[in-house]
Amino acid sequence: MVTIIVNGAPYEEEKNEITYEEVVTLAFSDFPQHPERTYSVTYERGQGNKPTGILSPGGKVRVKKGMTFKVKHTGQS
């Protein structure tokens, strides 16, 4: 289990990787019911040679203990 931080809240994850959709759902639990909404997802304290970055729709990133994600609503609903 690895603890990650999403919008300031800790979450336990079992996987090596997490998808854009999974991160957004942790931040906004109603995301699966409103996939037309768009979000900006950035991360810090990531793995290896890419400790910071942007997670785009359809993308995934390797997780590590203490990794932080910031998710903001950017599109129209």
All heavy atoms as a GROMACS GRO file, in nm:
protein
  605
    1MET      N    1   0.083  -0.119   0.000
    1MET     CA    2   0.000   0.000   0.000
    1MET      C    3   0.088   0.125   0.000
    1MET      O    4   0.190   0.130   0.067
    1MET     CB    5  -0.090   0.003   0.124
    1MET     CG    6  -0.190  -0.112   0.132
    1MET     SD    7  -0.310  -0.115  -0.001
    1MET     CE    8  -0.415   0.019   0.045
    2VAL      N    9   0.045   0.222  -0.077
    2VAL     CA   10   0.118   0.348  -0.088
    2VAL      C   11   0.021   0.462  -0.059
    2VAL      O   12  -0.091   0.463  -0.110
    2VAL     CB   13   0.175   0.365  -0.232
    2VAL    CG1   14   0.238   0.500  -0.250
    2VAL    CG2   15   0.275   0.255  -0.262
    3THR      N   16   0.063   0.556   0.026
    3THR     CA   17  -0.021   0.672   0.054
    3THR      C   18   0.012   0.784  -0.044
    3THR      O   19   0.128   0.824  -0.056
    3THR     CB   20   0.001   0.723   0.198
    3THR    OG1   21  -0.029   0.617   0.289
    3THR    CG2   22  -0.088   0.843   0.228
    4ILE      N   23  -0.091   0.832  -0.115
    4ILE     CA   24  -0.078   0.948  -0.203
    4ILE      C   25  -0.170   1.057  -0.149
    4ILE      O   26  -0.263   1.029  -0.072
    4ILE     CB   27  -0.112   0.915  -0.350
    4ILE    CG1   28  -0.257   0.869  -0.364
    4ILE    CG2   29  -0.014   0.812  -0.406
    4ILE    CD1   30  -0.305   0.857  -0.509
    5ILE      N   31  -0.145   1.180  -0.189
    5ILE     CA   32  -0.224   1.294  -0.145
    5ILE      C   33  -0.293   1.354  -0.266
    5ILE      O   34  -0.227   1.388  -0.366
    5ILE     CB   35  -0.135   1.402  -0.078
    5ILE    CG1   36  -0.044   1.341   0.030
    5ILE    CG2   37  -0.220   1.516  -0.025
    5ILE    CD1   38  -0.115   1.276   0.145
    6VAL      N   39  -0.426   1.366  -0.260
    6VAL     CA   40  -0.504   1.424  -0.369
    6VAL      C   41  -0.582   1.543  -0.311
    6VAL      O   42  -0.665   1.525  -0.222
    6VAL     CB   43  -0.600   1.322  -0.433
    6VAL    CG1   44  -0.680   1.387  -0.546
    6VAL    CG2   45  -0.523   1.202  -0.485
    7ASN      N   46  -0.550   1.663  -0.360
    7ASN     CA   47  -0.613   1.786  -0.309
    7ASN      C   48  -0.609   1.794  -0.157
    7ASN      O   49  -0.705   1.830  -0.091
    7ASN     CB   50  -0.756   1.800  -0.360
    7ASN     CG   51  -0.761   1.838  -0.507
    7ASN    OD1   52  -0.660   1.859  -0.571
    7ASN    ND2   53  -0.880   1.848  -0.561
    8GLY      N   54  -0.495   1.756  -0.100
    8GLY     CA   55  -0.474   1.766   0.044
    8GLY      C   56  -0.522   1.649   0.127
    8GLY      O   57  -0.496   1.644   0.247
    9ALA      N   58  -0.592   1.554   0.068
    9ALA     CA   59  -0.645   1.438   0.143
    9ALA      C   60  -0.564   1.312   0.111
    9ALA      O   61  -0.533   1.287  -0.005
    9ALA     CB   62  -0.792   1.416   0.107
   10PRO      N   63  -0.529   1.234   0.213
   10PRO     CA   64  -0.453   1.111   0.190
   10PRO      C   65  -0.542   0.996   0.141
   10PRO      O   66  -0.657   0.982   0.183
   10PRO     CB   67  -0.395   1.079   0.328
   10PRO     CG   68  -0.493   1.138   0.424
   10PRO     CD   69  -0.551   1.260   0.356
   11TYR      N   70  -0.486   0.916   0.051
   11TYR     CA   71  -0.555   0.797  -0.001
   11TYR      C   72  -0.454   0.684  -0.008
   11TYR      O   73  -0.338   0.706  -0.043
   11TYR     CB   74  -0.612   0.822  -0.142
   11TYR     CG   75  -0.723   0.923  -0.145
   11TYR    CD1   76  -0.695   1.056  -0.169
   11TYR    CD2   77  -0.854   0.885  -0.124
   11TYR    CE1   78  -0.796   1.151  -0.170
   11TYR    CE2   79  -0.957   0.978  -0.126
   11TYR     CZ   80  -0.927   1.111  -0.149
   11TYR     OH   81  -1.028   1.204  -0.150
   12GLU      N   82  -0.499   0.564   0.023
   12GLU     CA   83  -0.415   0.445   0.014
   12GLU      C   84  -0.438   0.379  -0.122
   12GLU      O   85  -0.552   0.352  -0.159
   12GLU     CB   86  -0.450   0.346   0.125
   12GLU     CG   87  -0.417   0.395   0.264
   12GLU     CD   88  -0.269   0.399   0.292
   12GLU    OE1   89  -0.198   0.306   0.250
   12GLU    OE2   90  -0.224   0.495   0.356
   13GLU      N   91  -0.330   0.352  -0.194
   13GLU     CA   92  -0.339   0.288  -0.324
   13GLU      C   93  -0.256   0.160  -0.324
   13GLU      O   94  -0.146   0.157  -0.269
   13GLU     CB   95  -0.287   0.381  -0.434
   13GLU     CG   96  -0.380   0.496  -0.466
   13GLU     CD   97  -0.512   0.449  -0.525
   13GLU    OE1   98  -0.511   0.362  -0.614
   13GLU    OE2   99  -0.616   0.499  -0.480
   14GLU      N  100  -0.308   0.055  -0.388
   14GLU     CA  101  -0.237  -0.072  -0.397
   14GLU      C  102  -0.153  -0.083  -0.523
   14GLU      O  103  -0.062  -0.162  -0.531
   14GLU     CB  104  -0.338  -0.188  -0.400
   14GLU     CG  105  -0.421  -0.202  -0.278
   14GLU     CD  106  -0.516  -0.320  -0.290
   14GLU    OE1  107  -0.495  -0.404  -0.379
   14GLU    OE2  108  -0.609  -0.327  -0.210
   15LYS      N  109  -0.187  -0.006  -0.624
   15LYS     CA  110  -0.127  -0.023  -0.756
   15LYS      C  111   0.006   0.049  -0.771
   15LYS      O  112   0.040   0.139  -0.695
   15LYS     CB  113  -0.221   0.033  -0.862
   15LYS     CG  114  -0.360  -0.019  -0.854
   15LYS     CD  115  -0.439   0.048  -0.962
   15LYS     CE  116  -0.581   0.067  -0.916
   15LYS     NZ  117  -0.660   0.140  -1.007
   16ASN      N  118   0.078   0.011  -0.876
   16ASN     CA  119   0.202   0.080  -0.914
   16ASN      C  120   0.171   0.207  -0.990
   16ASN      O  121   0.250   0.300  -0.990
   16ASN     CB  122   0.287  -0.008  -1.005
   16ASN     CG  123   0.330  -0.137  -0.939
   16ASN    OD1  124   0.296  -0.164  -0.826
   16ASN    ND2  125   0.406  -0.215  -1.012
   17GLU      N  126   0.056   0.207  -1.062
   17GLU     CA  127   0.020   0.320  -1.146
   17GLU      C  128  -0.121   0.366  -1.113
   17GLU      O  129  -0.201   0.289  -1.061
   17GLU     CB  130   0.024   0.280  -1.294
   17GLU     CG  131   0.159   0.239  -1.342
   17GLU     CD  132   0.160   0.198  -1.488
   17GLU    OE1  133   0.059   0.143  -1.537
   17GLU    OE2  134   0.262   0.221  -1.552
   18ILE      N  135  -0.147   0.493  -1.146
   18ILE     CA  136  -0.282   0.547  -1.129
   18ILE      C  137  -0.316   0.625  -1.255
   18ILE      O  138  -0.229   0.689  -1.315
   18ILE     CB  139  -0.293   0.633  -1.001
   18ILE    CG1  140  -0.439   0.661  -0.968
   18ILE    CG2  141  -0.212   0.762  -1.013
   18ILE    CD1  142  -0.460   0.711  -0.826
   19THR      N  143  -0.440   0.615  -1.297
   19THR     CA  144  -0.483   0.683  -1.420
   19THR      C  145  -0.539   0.820  -1.388
   19THR      O  146  -0.577   0.850  -1.274
   19THR     CB  147  -0.591   0.601  -1.494
   19THR    OG1  148  -0.710   0.599  -1.413
   19THR    CG2  149  -0.544   0.461  -1.525
   20TYR      N  150  -0.549   0.901  -1.491
   20TYR     CA  151  -0.612   1.033  -1.482
   20TYR      C  152  -0.752   1.018  -1.423
   20TYR      O  153  -0.789   1.089  -1.330
   20TYR     CB  154  -0.617   1.094  -1.622
   20TYR     CG  155  -0.708   1.214  -1.636
   20TYR    CD1  156  -0.659   1.343  -1.612
   20TYR    CD2  157  -0.841   1.200  -1.675
   20TYR    CE1  158  -0.742   1.454  -1.626
   20TYR    CE2  159  -0.924   1.310  -1.688
   20TYR     CZ  160  -0.874   1.436  -1.664
   20TYR     OH  161  -0.955   1.546  -1.677
   21GLU      N  162  -0.829   0.925  -1.477
   21GLU     CA  163  -0.966   0.906  -1.434
   21GLU      C  164  -0.974   0.867  -1.286
   21GLU      O  165  -1.063   0.913  -1.213
   21GLU     CB  166  -1.035   0.801  -1.521
   21GLU     CG  167  -1.060   0.845  -1.664
   21GLU     CD  168  -0.937   0.844  -1.757
   21GLU    OE1  169  -0.831   0.788  -1.717
   21GLU    OE2  170  -0.946   0.900  -1.866
   22GLU      N  171  -0.883   0.782  -1.239
   22GLU     CA  172  -0.882   0.742  -1.099
   22GLU      C  173  -0.849   0.859  -1.007
   22GLU      O  174  -0.911   0.876  -0.901
   22GLU     CB  175  -0.784   0.627  -1.077
   22GLU     CG  176  -0.830   0.497  -1.140
   22GLU     CD  177  -0.721   0.391  -1.145
   22GLU    OE1  178  -0.602   0.424  -1.152
   22GLU    OE2  179  -0.759   0.272  -1.142
   23VAL      N  180  -0.752   0.941  -1.046
   23VAL     CA  181  -0.715   1.057  -0.964
   23VAL      C  182  -0.831   1.157  -0.956
   23VAL      O  183  -0.865   1.205  -0.848
   23VAL     CB  184  -0.588   1.128  -1.019
   23VAL    CG1  185  -0.560   1.258  -0.942
   23VAL    CG2  186  -0.467   1.037  -1.011
   24VAL      N  187  -0.893   1.185  -1.071
   24VAL     CA  188  -1.005   1.280  -1.072
   24VAL      C  189  -1.120   1.226  -0.988
   24VAL      O  190  -1.185   1.301  -0.914
   24VAL     CB  191  -1.050   1.311  -1.216
   24VAL    CG1  192  -1.176   1.398  -1.215
   24VAL    CG2  193  -0.939   1.384  -1.292
   25THR      N  194  -1.147   1.097  -0.994
   25THR     CA  195  -1.255   1.038  -0.915
   25THR      C  196  -1.226   1.048  -0.766
   25THR      O  197  -1.318   1.070  -0.686
   25THR     CB  198  -1.280   0.892  -0.957
   25THR    OG1  199  -1.316   0.890  -1.096
   25THR    CG2  200  -1.391   0.828  -0.875
   26LEU      N  201  -1.100   1.036  -0.725
   26LEU     CA  202  -1.067   1.055  -0.584
   26LEU      C  203  -1.096   1.199  -0.541
   26LEU      O  204  -1.147   1.223  -0.432
   26LEU     CB  205  -0.919   1.022  -0.558
   26LEU     CG  206  -0.880   0.875  -0.567
   26LEU    CD1  207  -0.729   0.859  -0.554
   26LEU    CD2  208  -0.952   0.792  -0.462
   27ALA      N  209  -1.065   1.294  -0.627
   27ALA     CA  210  -1.086   1.435  -0.594
   27ALA      C  211  -1.233   1.476  -0.604
   27ALA      O  212  -1.283   1.554  -0.522
   27ALA     CB  213  -1.002   1.524  -0.686
   28PHE      N  214  -1.302   1.424  -0.705
   28PHE     CA  215  -1.442   1.459  -0.731
   28PHE      C  216  -1.520   1.329  -0.753
   28PHE      O  217  -1.520   1.276  -0.864
   28PHE     CB  218  -1.454   1.551  -0.854
   28PHE     CG  219  -1.385   1.682  -0.836
   28PHE    CD1  220  -1.255   1.701  -0.882
   28PHE    CD2  221  -1.448   1.788  -0.772
   28PHE    CE1  222  -1.190   1.823  -0.865
   28PHE    CE2  223  -1.385   1.910  -0.756
   28PHE     CZ  224  -1.255   1.927  -0.801
   29SER      N  225  -1.584   1.281  -0.649
   29SER     CA  226  -1.646   1.149  -0.655
   29SER      C  227  -1.757   1.138  -0.760
   29SER      O  228  -1.792   1.028  -0.802
   29SER     CB  229  -1.702   1.109  -0.518
   29SER     OG  230  -1.799   1.203  -0.475
   30ASP      N  231  -1.811   1.251  -0.807
   30ASP     CA  232  -1.917   1.245  -0.908
   30ASP      C  233  -1.862   1.245  -1.051
   30ASP      O  234  -1.938   1.243  -1.147
   30ASP     CB  235  -2.016   1.360  -0.890
   30ASP     CG  236  -1.956   1.498  -0.916
   30ASP    OD1  237  -1.831   1.511  -0.912
   30ASP    OD2  238  -2.034   1.592  -0.939
   31PHE      N  239  -1.730   1.241  -1.067
   31PHE     CA  240  -1.670   1.243  -1.201
   31PHE      C  241  -1.723   1.131  -1.292
   31PHE      O  242  -1.754   1.157  -1.408
   31PHE     CB  243  -1.517   1.237  -1.193
   31PHE     CG  244  -1.450   1.225  -1.327
   31PHE    CD1  245  -1.455   1.328  -1.420
   31PHE    CD2  246  -1.381   1.110  -1.363
   31PHE    CE1  247  -1.394   1.318  -1.544
   31PHE    CE2  248  -1.319   1.098  -1.486
   31PHE     CZ  249  -1.326   1.203  -1.576
   32PRO      N  250  -1.736   1.004  -1.244
   32PRO     CA  251  -1.786   0.899  -1.334
   32PRO      C  252  -1.924   0.930  -1.393
   32PRO      O  253  -1.955   0.887  -1.504
   32PRO     CB  254  -1.789   0.775  -1.247
   32PRO     CG  255  -1.685   0.800  -1.143
   32PRO     CD  256  -1.694   0.948  -1.115
   33GLN      N  257  -2.006   1.006  -1.322
   33GLN     CA  258  -2.138   1.040  -1.373
   33GLN      C  259  -2.135   1.161  -1.467
   33GLN      O  260  -2.234   1.190  -1.533
   33GLN     CB  261  -2.235   1.071  -1.257
   33GLN     CG  262  -2.272   0.951  -1.172
   33GLN     CD  263  -2.164   0.914  -1.070
   33GLN    OE1  264  -2.092   0.999  -1.022
   33GLN    NE2  265  -2.153   0.786  -1.039
   34HIS      N  266  -2.020   1.231  -1.471
   34HIS     CA  267  -2.007   1.352  -1.554
   34HIS      C  268  -1.874   1.353  -1.629
   34HIS      O  269  -1.791   1.442  -1.611
   34HIS     CB  270  -2.018   1.477  -1.466
   34HIS     CG  271  -2.148   1.487  -1.395
   34HIS    ND1  272  -2.264   1.527  -1.457
   34HIS    CD2  273  -2.182   1.459  -1.266
   34HIS    CE1  274  -2.363   1.524  -1.370
   34HIS    NE2  275  -2.317   1.483  -1.255
   35PRO      N  276  -1.851   1.253  -1.714
   35PRO     CA  277  -1.723   1.245  -1.785
   35PRO      C  278  -1.700   1.360  -1.885
   35PRO      O  279  -1.590   1.377  -1.934
   35PRO     CB  280  -1.729   1.110  -1.856
   35PRO     CG  281  -1.874   1.084  -1.871
   35PRO     CD  282  -1.940   1.145  -1.750
   36GLU      N  283  -1.804   1.439  -1.912
   36GLU     CA  284  -1.788   1.552  -2.004
   36GLU      C  285  -1.713   1.668  -1.938
   36GLU      O  286  -1.663   1.756  -2.008
   36GLU     CB  287  -1.926   1.600  -2.054
   36GLU     CG  288  -2.009   1.676  -1.952
   36GLU     CD  289  -2.080   1.589  -1.849
   36GLU    OE1  290  -2.071   1.465  -1.854
   36GLU    OE2  291  -2.148   1.647  -1.762
   37ARG      N  292  -1.701   1.667  -1.808
   37ARG     CA  293  -1.627   1.772  -1.738
   37ARG      C  294  -1.478   1.750  -1.758
   37ARG      O  295  -1.430   1.637  -1.764
   37ARG     CB  296  -1.659   1.770  -1.589
   37ARG     CG  297  -1.802   1.805  -1.561
   37ARG     CD  298  -1.829   1.802  -1.413
   37ARG     NE  299  -1.969   1.831  -1.386
   37ARG     CZ  300  -2.028   1.809  -1.270
   37ARG    NH1  301  -1.961   1.757  -1.170
   37ARG    NH2  302  -2.155   1.840  -1.254
   38THR      N  303  -1.405   1.860  -1.768
   38THR     CA  304  -1.260   1.848  -1.784
   38THR      C  305  -1.189   1.902  -1.660
   38THR      O  306  -1.236   1.997  -1.596
   38THR     CB  307  -1.210   1.922  -1.909
   38THR    OG1  308  -1.251   2.058  -1.903
   38THR    CG2  309  -1.264   1.857  -2.035
   39TYR      N  310  -1.077   1.841  -1.630
   39TYR     CA  311  -1.000   1.875  -1.512
   39TYR      C  312  -0.853   1.887  -1.546
   39TYR      O  313  -0.803   1.819  -1.636
   39TYR     CB  314  -1.017   1.767  -1.404
   39TYR     CG  315  -1.158   1.754  -1.354
   39TYR    CD1  316  -1.250   1.674  -1.419
   39TYR    CD2  317  -1.199   1.824  -1.241
   39TYR    CE1  318  -1.380   1.663  -1.373
   39TYR    CE2  319  -1.330   1.814  -1.195
   39TYR     CZ  320  -1.420   1.734  -1.262
   39TYR     OH  321  -1.549   1.724  -1.217
   40SER      N  322  -0.785   1.971  -1.472
   40SER     CA  323  -0.640   1.984  -1.480
   40SER      C  324  -0.582   1.903  -1.365
   40SER      O  325  -0.621   1.923  -1.250
   40SER     CB  326  -0.602   2.132  -1.466
   40SER     OG  327  -0.465   2.145  -1.441
   41VAL      N  328  -0.491   1.811  -1.397
   41VAL     CA  329  -0.428   1.729  -1.294
   41VAL      C  330  -0.276   1.747  -1.302
   41VAL      O  331  -0.215   1.719  -1.405
   41VAL     CB  332  -0.463   1.579  -1.312
   41VAL    CG1  333  -0.395   1.495  -1.204
   41VAL    CG2  334  -0.613   1.557  -1.311
   42THR      N  335  -0.218   1.796  -1.193
   42THR     CA  336  -0.073   1.808  -1.184
   42THR      C  337  -0.025   1.723  -1.067
   42THR      O  338  -0.102   1.694  -0.976
   42THR     CB  339  -0.028   1.954  -1.164
   42THR    OG1  340  -0.088   2.006  -1.045
   42THR    CG2  341  -0.067   2.041  -1.283
   43TYR      N  342   0.101   1.683  -1.073
   43TYR     CA  343   0.155   1.604  -0.963
   43TYR      C  344   0.296   1.648  -0.929
   43TYR      O  345   0.366   1.709  -1.011
   43TYR     CB  346   0.151   1.454  -0.994
   43TYR     CG  347   0.235   1.410  -1.112
   43TYR    CD1  348   0.369   1.377  -1.095
   43TYR    CD2  349   0.180   1.402  -1.239
   43TYR    CE1  350   0.446   1.337  -1.203
   43TYR    CE2  351   0.257   1.362  -1.346
   43TYR     CZ  352   0.389   1.329  -1.327
   43TYR     OH  353   0.465   1.290  -1.435
   44GLU      N  354   0.335   1.618  -0.805
   44GLU     CA  355   0.468   1.646  -0.753
   44GLU      C  356   0.515   1.527  -0.672
   44GLU      O  357   0.434   1.445  -0.630
   44GLU     CB  358   0.466   1.770  -0.663
   44GLU     CG  359   0.426   1.896  -0.736
   44GLU     CD  360   0.419   2.017  -0.643
   44GLU    OE1  361   0.413   1.999  -0.519
   44GLU    OE2  362   0.417   2.129  -0.695
   45ARG      N  363   0.646   1.519  -0.652
   45ARG     CA  364   0.708   1.411  -0.574
   45ARG      C  365   0.687   1.275  -0.639
   45ARG      O  366   0.665   1.175  -0.572
   45ARG     CB  367   0.658   1.412  -0.430
   45ARG     CG  368   0.686   1.544  -0.358
   45ARG     CD  369   0.641   1.544  -0.217
   45ARG     NE  370   0.729   1.454  -0.141
   45ARG     CZ  371   0.704   1.413  -0.018
   45ARG    NH1  372   0.595   1.450   0.044
   45ARG    NH2  373   0.787   1.333   0.044
   46GLY      N  374   0.692   1.272  -0.772
   46GLY     CA  375   0.672   1.149  -0.846
   46GLY      C  376   0.798   1.066  -0.859
   46GLY      O  377   0.902   1.098  -0.802
   47GLN      N  378   0.789   0.960  -0.938
   47GLN     CA  379   0.896   0.863  -0.958
   47GLN      C  380   1.012   0.916  -1.043
   47GLN      O  381   0.989   0.995  -1.135
   47GLN     CB  382   0.841   0.739  -1.030
   47GLN     CG  383   0.746   0.658  -0.949
   47GLN     CD  384   0.817   0.555  -0.863
   47GLN    OE1  385   0.939   0.544  -0.862
   47GLN    NE2  386   0.740   0.480  -0.788
   48GLY      N  387   1.129   0.869  -1.015
   48GLY     CA  388   1.248   0.882  -1.100
   48GLY      C  389   1.276   1.015  -1.166
   48GLY      O  390   1.283   1.117  -1.100
   49ASN      N  391   1.289   1.010  -1.300
   49ASN     CA  392   1.332   1.128  -1.374
   49ASN      C  393   1.217   1.223  -1.407
   49ASN      O  394   1.237   1.322  -1.475
   49ASN     CB  395   1.405   1.087  -1.503
   49ASN     CG  396   1.314   1.012  -1.599
   49ASN    OD1  397   1.204   0.974  -1.565
   49ASN    ND2  398   1.364   0.989  -1.719
   50LYS      N  399   1.096   1.194  -1.360
   50LYS     CA  400   0.982   1.283  -1.385
   50LYS      C  401   0.907   1.306  -1.254
   50LYS      O  402   0.793   1.263  -1.237
   50LYS     CB  403   0.890   1.223  -1.491
   50LYS     CG  404   0.785   1.322  -1.533
   50LYS     CD  405   0.751   1.312  -1.678
   50LYS     CE  406   0.654   1.426  -1.705
   50LYS     NZ  407   0.595   1.428  -1.830
   51PRO      N  408   0.969   1.379  -1.158
   51PRO     CA  409   0.906   1.398  -1.029
   51PRO      C  410   0.787   1.494  -1.030
   51PRO      O  411   0.706   1.493  -0.938
   51PRO     CB  412   1.019   1.453  -0.942
   51PRO     CG  413   1.111   1.518  -1.039
   51PRO     CD  414   1.102   1.437  -1.165
   52THR      N  415   0.776   1.579  -1.134
   52THR     CA  416   0.661   1.668  -1.147
   52THR      C  417   0.607   1.658  -1.288
   52THR      O  418   0.679   1.623  -1.382
   52THR     CB  419   0.698   1.816  -1.119
   52THR    OG1  420   0.793   1.858  -1.217
   52THR    CG2  421   0.757   1.834  -0.981
   53GLY      N  422   0.478   1.688  -1.303
   53GLY     CA  423   0.422   1.682  -1.437
   53GLY      C  424   0.273   1.704  -1.440
   53GLY      O  425   0.210   1.735  -1.339
   54ILE      N  426   0.219   1.685  -1.558
   54ILE     CA  427   0.077   1.698  -1.584
   54ILE      C  428   0.024   1.562  -1.625
   54ILE      O  429   0.085   1.494  -1.707
   54ILE     CB  430   0.051   1.801  -1.695
   54ILE    CG1  431   0.100   1.938  -1.651
   54ILE    CG2  432  -0.096   1.804  -1.735
   54ILE    CD1  433   0.101   2.041  -1.762
   55LEU      N  434  -0.089   1.523  -1.568
   55LEU     CA  435  -0.153   1.397  -1.604
   55LEU      C  436  -0.273   1.431  -1.691
   55LEU      O  437  -0.364   1.501  -1.648
   55LEU     CB  438  -0.196   1.323  -1.477
   55LEU     CG  439  -0.250   1.182  -1.493
   55LEU    CD1  440  -0.152   1.093  -1.570
   55LEU    CD2  441  -0.280   1.121  -1.357
   56SER      N  442  -0.269   1.386  -1.814
   56SER     CA  443  -0.373   1.418  -1.913
   56SER      C  444  -0.478   1.308  -1.921
   56SER      O  445  -0.452   1.194  -1.884
   56SER     CB  446  -0.309   1.434  -2.051
   56SER     OG  447  -0.213   1.535  -2.049
   57PRO      N  448  -0.598   1.343  -1.973
   57PRO     CA  449  -0.701   1.240  -1.990
   57PRO      C  450  -0.648   1.121  -2.068
   57PRO      O  451  -0.578   1.137  -2.168
   57PRO     CB  452  -0.810   1.313  -2.068
   57PRO     CG  453  -0.793   1.456  -2.030
   57PRO     CD  454  -0.645   1.474  -2.015
   58GLY      N  455  -0.677   1.001  -2.019
   58GLY     CA  456  -0.629   0.879  -2.082
   58GLY      C  457  -0.490   0.839  -2.037
   58GLY      O  458  -0.444   0.730  -2.069
   59GLY      N  459  -0.423   0.925  -1.962
   59GLY     CA  460  -0.286   0.897  -1.918
   59GLY      C  461  -0.280   0.827  -1.784
   59GLY      O  462  -0.379   0.810  -1.714
   60LYS      N  463  -0.159   0.782  -1.751
   60LYS     CA  464  -0.134   0.720  -1.622
   60LYS      C  465   0.008   0.753  -1.578
   60LYS      O  466   0.092   0.791  -1.661
   60LYS     CB  467  -0.157   0.570  -1.628
   60LYS     CG  468  -0.070   0.497  -1.726
   60LYS     CD  469  -0.110   0.351  -1.735
   60LYS     CE  470  -0.031   0.281  -1.845
   60LYS     NZ  471  -0.071   0.141  -1.857
   61VAL      N  472   0.033   0.739  -1.449
   61VAL     CA  473   0.164   0.770  -1.394
   61VAL      C  474   0.194   0.671  -1.282
   61VAL      O  475   0.104   0.622  -1.215
   61VAL     CB  476   0.170   0.917  -1.343
   61VAL    CG1  477   0.077   0.939  -1.225
   61VAL    CG2  478   0.310   0.960  -1.310
   62ARG      N  479   0.323   0.639  -1.266
   62ARG     CA  480   0.366   0.551  -1.156
   62ARG      C  481   0.355   0.629  -1.026
   62ARG      O  482   0.390   0.746  -1.022
   62ARG     CB  483   0.508   0.504  -1.178
   62ARG     CG  484   0.520   0.408  -1.296
   62ARG     CD  485   0.661   0.356  -1.314
   62ARG     NE  486   0.714   0.285  -1.199
   62ARG     CZ  487   0.691   0.156  -1.172
   62ARG    NH1  488   0.617   0.085  -1.253
   62ARG    NH2  489   0.743   0.100  -1.066
   63VAL      N  490   0.305   0.563  -0.922
   63VAL     CA  491   0.289   0.630  -0.793
   63VAL      C  492   0.398   0.589  -0.696
   63VAL      O  493   0.458   0.483  -0.710
   63VAL     CB  494   0.150   0.603  -0.730
   63VAL    CG1  495   0.041   0.661  -0.814
   63VAL    CG2  496   0.128   0.455  -0.706
   64LYS      N  497   0.424   0.677  -0.601
   64LYS     CA  498   0.516   0.645  -0.492
   64LYS      C  499   0.466   0.712  -0.365
   64LYS      O  500   0.385   0.805  -0.371
   64LYS     CB  501   0.659   0.684  -0.524
   64LYS     CG  502   0.689   0.831  -0.516
   64LYS     CD  503   0.838   0.854  -0.533
   64LYS     CE  504   0.878   0.984  -0.467
   64LYS     NZ  505   1.019   1.008  -0.471
   65LYS      N  506   0.512   0.664  -0.253
   65LYS     CA  507   0.469   0.713  -0.123
   65LYS      C  508   0.491   0.864  -0.114
   65LYS      O  509   0.598   0.914  -0.147
   65LYS     CB  510   0.546   0.643  -0.012
   65LYS     CG  511   0.506   0.685   0.127
   65LYS     CD  512   0.583   0.608   0.231
   65LYS     CE  513   0.542   0.655   0.370
   65LYS     NZ  514   0.614   0.582   0.474
   66GLY      N  515   0.386   0.936  -0.071
   66GLY     CA  516   0.396   1.080  -0.052
   66GLY      C  517   0.374   1.164  -0.177
   66GLY      O  518   0.381   1.286  -0.172
   67MET      N  519   0.346   1.100  -0.288
   67MET     CA  520   0.320   1.172  -0.413
   67MET      C  521   0.195   1.257  -0.396
   67MET      O  522   0.098   1.214  -0.335
   67MET     CB  523   0.303   1.072  -0.526
   67MET     CG  524   0.304   1.129  -0.663
   67MET     SD  525   0.309   0.990  -0.780
   67MET     CE  526   0.325   1.082  -0.932
   68THR      N  527   0.198   1.380  -0.448
   68THR     CA  528   0.083   1.470  -0.434
   68THR      C  529   0.023   1.504  -0.570
   68THR      O  530   0.096   1.522  -0.668
   68THR     CB  531   0.120   1.600  -0.361
   68THR    OG1  532   0.220   1.669  -0.436
   68THR    CG2  533   0.172   1.572  -0.221
   69PHE      N  534  -0.109   1.513  -0.572
   69PHE     CA  535  -0.183   1.548  -0.693
   69PHE      C  536  -0.273   1.667  -0.662
   69PHE      O  537  -0.333   1.674  -0.555
   69PHE     CB  538  -0.273   1.432  -0.739
   69PHE     CG  539  -0.198   1.311  -0.785
   69PHE    CD1  540  -0.157   1.215  -0.694
   69PHE    CD2  541  -0.168   1.293  -0.919
   69PHE    CE1  542  -0.088   1.102  -0.736
   69PHE    CE2  543  -0.099   1.180  -0.962
   69PHE     CZ  544  -0.059   1.085  -0.871
   70LYS      N  545  -0.281   1.760  -0.758
   70LYS     CA  546  -0.375   1.872  -0.748
   70LYS      C  547  -0.469   1.861  -0.866
   70LYS      O  548  -0.426   1.854  -0.980
   70LYS     CB  549  -0.300   2.005  -0.751
   70LYS     CG  550  -0.214   2.026  -0.629
   70LYS     CD  551  -0.142   2.158  -0.634
   70LYS     CE  552  -0.050   2.167  -0.514
   70LYS     NZ  553   0.042   2.280  -0.524
   71VAL      N  554  -0.599   1.859  -0.836
   71VAL     CA  555  -0.702   1.844  -0.939
   71VAL      C  556  -0.793   1.965  -0.934
   71VAL      O  557  -0.848   1.998  -0.828
   71VAL     CB  558  -0.785   1.715  -0.916
   71VAL    CG1  559  -0.885   1.696  -1.030
   71VAL    CG2  560  -0.694   1.593  -0.903
   72LYS      N  561  -0.808   2.033  -1.049
   72LYS     CA  562  -0.895   2.150  -1.058
   72LYS      C  563  -0.991   2.133  -1.176
   72LYS      O  564  -0.951   2.086  -1.282
   72LYS     CB  565  -0.814   2.276  -1.084
   72LYS     CG  566  -0.718   2.313  -0.975
   72LYS     CD  567  -0.644   2.440  -1.014
   72LYS     CE  568  -0.530   2.467  -0.920
   72LYS     NZ  569  -0.450   2.581  -0.965
   73HIS      N  570  -1.114   2.176  -1.155
   73HIS     CA  571  -1.214   2.175  -1.264
   73HIS      C  572  -1.177   2.287  -1.360
   73HIS      O  573  -1.154   2.399  -1.319
   73HIS     CB  574  -1.354   2.196  -1.205
   73HIS     CG  575  -1.461   2.189  -1.306
   73HIS    ND1  576  -1.524   2.301  -1.354
   73HIS    CD2  577  -1.516   2.084  -1.372
   73HIS    CE1  578  -1.614   2.265  -1.443
   73HIS    NE2  579  -1.611   2.134  -1.456
   74THR      N  580  -1.166   2.255  -1.489
   74THR     CA  581  -1.126   2.356  -1.587
   74THR      C  582  -1.228   2.381  -1.696
   74THR      O  583  -1.225   2.483  -1.761
   74THR     CB  584  -0.994   2.318  -1.657
   74THR    OG1  585  -1.012   2.193  -1.722
   74THR    CG2  586  -0.880   2.309  -1.557
   75GLY      N  587  -1.318   2.285  -1.718
   75GLY     CA  588  -1.412   2.296  -1.829
   75GLY      C  589  -1.551   2.335  -1.785
   75GLY      O  590  -1.579   2.352  -1.667
   76GLN      N  591  -1.638   2.347  -1.882
   76GLN     CA  592  -1.778   2.377  -1.852
   76GLN      C  593  -1.852   2.246  -1.830
   76GLN      O  594  -1.823   2.145  -1.893
   76GLN     CB  595  -1.841   2.452  -1.970
   76GLN     CG  596  -1.776   2.585  -1.995
   76GLN     CD  597  -1.839   2.656  -2.114
   76GLN    OE1  598  -1.927   2.604  -2.179
   76GLN    NE2  599  -1.791   2.774  -2.143
   77SER      N  600  -1.948   2.251  -1.740
   77SER     CA  601  -2.026   2.129  -1.714
   77SER      C  602  -2.158   2.133  -1.786
   77SER      O  603  -2.198   2.230  -1.841
   77SER     CB  604  -2.048   2.111  -1.564
   77SER     OG  605  -2.108   2.223  -1.509
   0.00000   0.00000   0.00000
